[in-house]
Amino acid sequence: MKAAVVLTSLCLALVLSGCTLIDSTLTLKFEPLTGKIAAAPTLVLITRVSDRRADQRRIGCKKNGLGSESADLFLNAPLTTWFSSVMKSELERAGFPPAGPNDAKTVKLEIDIIDFFIEPDVGMGIRVYAVVNAEVTVRFPDGAAYARRFAGLSSDSAIVVTDGDYSGQILTAMSVWVQQAVGETARLISTHSSAAGVASTSAWRVVG
């Protein structure tokens, strides 16, 4: 009798965790988010997006009813390509037109992705967590350069976890990251040559 109860509990946990034994490849469609915030149409160029994650092979994992990793989550495109596309689009929406590599007045951005991961916490219930952690380096034509790390977090509970839940949480975390990164980068660019420039750099790290 006890064995039957244990087996039933394990089966139920597996069902509640979704297809935990099957890898999934996610297609992430980032919805436009940023409105125009640039004080002036400064030319901006993303020169580099680098993947600094310890595990660059996947963007998340699934877990079985016992809480152990049982399958992987992959992105259907290189993460650096996807990340660059999102950031480029949001900067344009913010009022910063893209520049060519030889434009002398271009502000250049570099992005280092530190964390980009989704995973469920399986216990009495299921909660899906996602984190986006990346550093932005801004290089101005006058030689000044600043770096700052931003983090976006998201979580939500679910009865049965689907690929849509995984996608939704990482997209929400990305939205949080974009709001911070684009907003603060725009503020830095807009005030760099003004009297408010010193205040705008206070949270940024000076880099070479």
PAVEX-945399 format. One record per residue (C-alpha): x, y, z; residue in three letters. Coordinates in steps of 0.25 Angstrom, whole numbers. Layout:
! PAVEX-945399
<<X; Y; Z>; 'ALA'>,
...
! end
This chain:
! PAVEX-945399
<<0; 0; 0>; 'MET'>,
<<11; 10; 4>; 'LYS'>,
<<19; 6; -9>; 'ALA'>,
<<6; 9; -17>; 'ALA'>,
<<5; 23; -10>; 'VAL'>,
<<19; 26; -13>; 'VAL'>,
<<18; 22; -27>; 'LEU'>,
<<6; 30; -29>; 'THR'>,
<<12; 43; -23>; 'SER'>,
<<24; 41; -32>; 'LEU'>,
<<16; 40; -44>; 'CYS'>,
<<8; 52; -40>; 'LEU'>,
<<20; 60; -38>; 'ALA'>,
<<25; 57; -51>; 'LEU'>,
<<12; 61; -58>; 'VAL'>,
<<12; 74; -50>; 'LEU'>,
<<26; 77; -55>; 'SER'>,
<<22; 76; -70>; 'GLY'>,
<<30; 68; -80>; 'CYS'>,
<<43; 69; -71>; 'THR'>,
<<50; 58; -79>; 'LEU'>,
<<50; 65; -92>; 'ILE'>,
<<59; 76; -97>; 'ASP'>,
<<52; 88; -102>; 'SER'>,
<<57; 99; -112>; 'THR'>,
<<51; 112; -109>; 'LEU'>,
<<48; 124; -119>; 'THR'>,
<<48; 137; -112>; 'LEU'>,
<<40; 148; -118>; 'LYS'>,
<<43; 161; -110>; 'PHE'>,
<<32; 171; -111>; 'GLU'>,
<<36; 186; -113>; 'PRO'>,
<<37; 193; -100>; 'LEU'>,
<<45; 206; -100>; 'THR'>,
<<39; 219; -103>; 'GLY'>,
<<47; 231; -108>; 'LYS'>,
<<56; 236; -97>; 'ILE'>,
<<68; 242; -104>; 'ALA'>,
<<71; 257; -102>; 'ALA'>,
<<78; 257; -115>; 'ALA'>,
<<79; 247; -127>; 'PRO'>,
<<93; 242; -123>; 'THR'>,
<<99; 232; -132>; 'LEU'>,
<<101; 218; -125>; 'VAL'>,
<<107; 206; -130>; 'LEU'>,
<<108; 192; -122>; 'ILE'>,
<<122; 188; -126>; 'THR'>,
<<122; 175; -118>; 'ARG'>,
<<113; 165; -110>; 'VAL'>,
<<120; 154; -103>; 'SER'>,
<<115; 142; -95>; 'ASP'>,
<<122; 141; -82>; 'ARG'>,
<<113; 130; -76>; 'ARG'>,
<<120; 118; -70>; 'ALA'>,
<<110; 109; -78>; 'ASP'>,
<<109; 115; -92>; 'GLN'>,
<<102; 102; -97>; 'ARG'>,
<<88; 105; -92>; 'ARG'>,
<<79; 115; -86>; 'ILE'>,
<<72; 107; -75>; 'GLY'>,
<<68; 94; -70>; 'CYS'>,
<<56; 86; -66>; 'LYS'>,
<<54; 78; -53>; 'LYS'>,
<<47; 65; -50>; 'ASN'>,
<<37; 63; -38>; 'GLY'>,
<<49; 61; -29>; 'LEU'>,
<<55; 74; -32>; 'GLY'>,
<<67; 69; -40>; 'SER'>,
<<71; 74; -54>; 'GLU'>,
<<65; 65; -65>; 'SER'>,
<<66; 72; -78>; 'ALA'>,
<<71; 85; -84>; 'ASP'>,
<<65; 98; -90>; 'LEU'>,
<<72; 103; -103>; 'PHE'>,
<<70; 116; -111>; 'LEU'>,
<<67; 115; -126>; 'ASN'>,
<<78; 125; -129>; 'ALA'>,
<<92; 129; -123>; 'PRO'>,
<<89; 137; -111>; 'LEU'>,
<<99; 148; -114>; 'THR'>,
<<91; 150; -127>; 'THR'>,
<<78; 150; -121>; 'TRP'>,
<<83; 159; -109>; 'PHE'>,
<<89; 169; -119>; 'SER'>,
<<76; 170; -128>; 'SER'>,
<<68; 173; -116>; 'VAL'>,
<<77; 184; -111>; 'MET'>,
<<79; 190; -124>; 'LYS'>,
<<64; 191; -126>; 'SER'>,
<<62; 197; -113>; 'GLU'>,
<<73; 207; -114>; 'LEU'>,
<<67; 212; -127>; 'GLU'>,
<<53; 213; -121>; 'ARG'>,
<<59; 221; -110>; 'ALA'>,
<<64; 231; -120>; 'GLY'>,
<<78; 227; -123>; 'PHE'>,
<<80; 224; -138>; 'PRO'>,
<<90; 213; -142>; 'PRO'>,
<<103; 217; -147>; 'ALA'>,
<<114; 212; -157>; 'GLY'>,
<<127; 207; -151>; 'PRO'>,
<<134; 219; -157>; 'ASN'>,
<<125; 230; -152>; 'ASP'>,
<<134; 239; -143>; 'ALA'>,
<<124; 244; -133>; 'LYS'>,
<<118; 230; -130>; 'THR'>,
<<116; 225; -116>; 'VAL'>,
<<120; 211; -116>; 'LYS'>,
<<114; 200; -107>; 'LEU'>,
<<119; 187; -102>; 'GLU'>,
<<111; 176; -95>; 'ILE'>,
<<116; 164; -87>; 'ASP'>,
<<105; 154; -83>; 'ILE'>,
<<108; 149; -69>; 'ILE'>,
<<95; 141; -67>; 'ASP'>,
<<83; 137; -75>; 'PHE'>,
<<76; 125; -69>; 'PHE'>,
<<62; 119; -66>; 'ILE'>,
<<59; 108; -56>; 'GLU'>,
<<48; 103; -48>; 'PRO'>,
<<47; 101; -33>; 'ASP'>,
<<40; 88; -31>; 'VAL'>,
<<34; 85; -17>; 'GLY'>,
<<20; 86; -12>; 'MET'>,
<<17; 94; -24>; 'GLY'>,
<<25; 99; -36>; 'ILE'>,
<<31; 112; -38>; 'ARG'>,
<<39; 116; -50>; 'VAL'>,
<<51; 126; -48>; 'TYR'>,
<<58; 134; -59>; 'ALA'>,
<<70; 143; -58>; 'VAL'>,
<<77; 152; -68>; 'VAL'>,
<<90; 159; -63>; 'ASN'>,
<<99; 166; -73>; 'ALA'>,
<<109; 178; -73>; 'GLU'>,
<<108; 190; -82>; 'VAL'>,
<<121; 197; -86>; 'THR'>,
<<119; 211; -92>; 'VAL'>,
<<131; 217; -100>; 'ARG'>,
<<130; 232; -104>; 'PHE'>,
<<137; 239; -116>; 'PRO'>,
<<145; 247; -106>; 'ASP'>,
<<152; 235; -100>; 'GLY'>,
<<143; 234; -87>; 'ALA'>,
<<138; 220; -84>; 'ALA'>,
<<128; 214; -73>; 'TYR'>,
<<123; 201; -70>; 'ALA'>,
<<111; 196; -62>; 'ARG'>,
<<104; 183; -59>; 'ARG'>,
<<89; 182; -59>; 'PHE'>,
<<81; 170; -54>; 'ALA'>,
<<66; 166; -58>; 'GLY'>,
<<59; 155; -50>; 'LEU'>,
<<45; 149; -51>; 'SER'>,
<<38; 137; -45>; 'SER'>,
<<24; 132; -45>; 'ASP'>,
<<16; 119; -40>; 'SER'>,
<<10; 109; -49>; 'ALA'>,
<<2; 96; -48>; 'ILE'>,
<<8; 90; -61>; 'VAL'>,
<<20; 96; -67>; 'VAL'>,
<<20; 98; -82>; 'THR'>,
<<30; 104; -91>; 'ASP'>,
<<22; 116; -91>; 'GLY'>,
<<24; 118; -76>; 'ASP'>,
<<39; 117; -78>; 'TYR'>,
<<39; 127; -90>; 'SER'>,
<<30; 136; -82>; 'GLY'>,
<<39; 137; -70>; 'GLN'>,
<<52; 140; -78>; 'ILE'>,
<<45; 150; -86>; 'LEU'>,
<<40; 157; -74>; 'THR'>,
<<54; 157; -68>; 'ALA'>,
<<59; 162; -81>; 'MET'>,
<<49; 173; -81>; 'SER'>,
<<53; 177; -67>; 'VAL'>,
<<68; 177; -71>; 'TRP'>,
<<65; 185; -84>; 'VAL'>,
<<57; 196; -76>; 'GLN'>,
<<69; 198; -67>; 'GLN'>,
<<80; 197; -77>; 'ALA'>,
<<74; 205; -88>; 'VAL'>,
<<69; 216; -78>; 'GLY'>,
<<82; 218; -71>; 'GLU'>,
<<90; 217; -83>; 'THR'>,
<<82; 228; -90>; 'ALA'>,
<<83; 236; -78>; 'ARG'>,
<<98; 235; -78>; 'LEU'>,
<<99; 238; -93>; 'ILE'>,
<<90; 250; -92>; 'SER'>,
<<97; 256; -80>; 'THR'>,
<<111; 253; -83>; 'HIS'>,
<<115; 266; -88>; 'SER'>,
<<106; 274; -79>; 'SER'>,
<<107; 280; -65>; 'ALA'>,
<<99; 267; -60>; 'ALA'>,
<<110; 258; -66>; 'GLY'>,
<<117; 256; -53>; 'VAL'>,
<<104; 251; -46>; 'ALA'>,
<<100; 242; -57>; 'SER'>,
<<113; 234; -56>; 'THR'>,
<<113; 232; -41>; 'SER'>,
<<107; 218; -42>; 'ALA'>,
<<116; 214; -54>; 'TRP'>,
<<130; 209; -53>; 'ARG'>,
<<141; 216; -61>; 'VAL'>,
<<149; 207; -70>; 'VAL'>,
<<160; 208; -79>; 'GLY'>,
! end
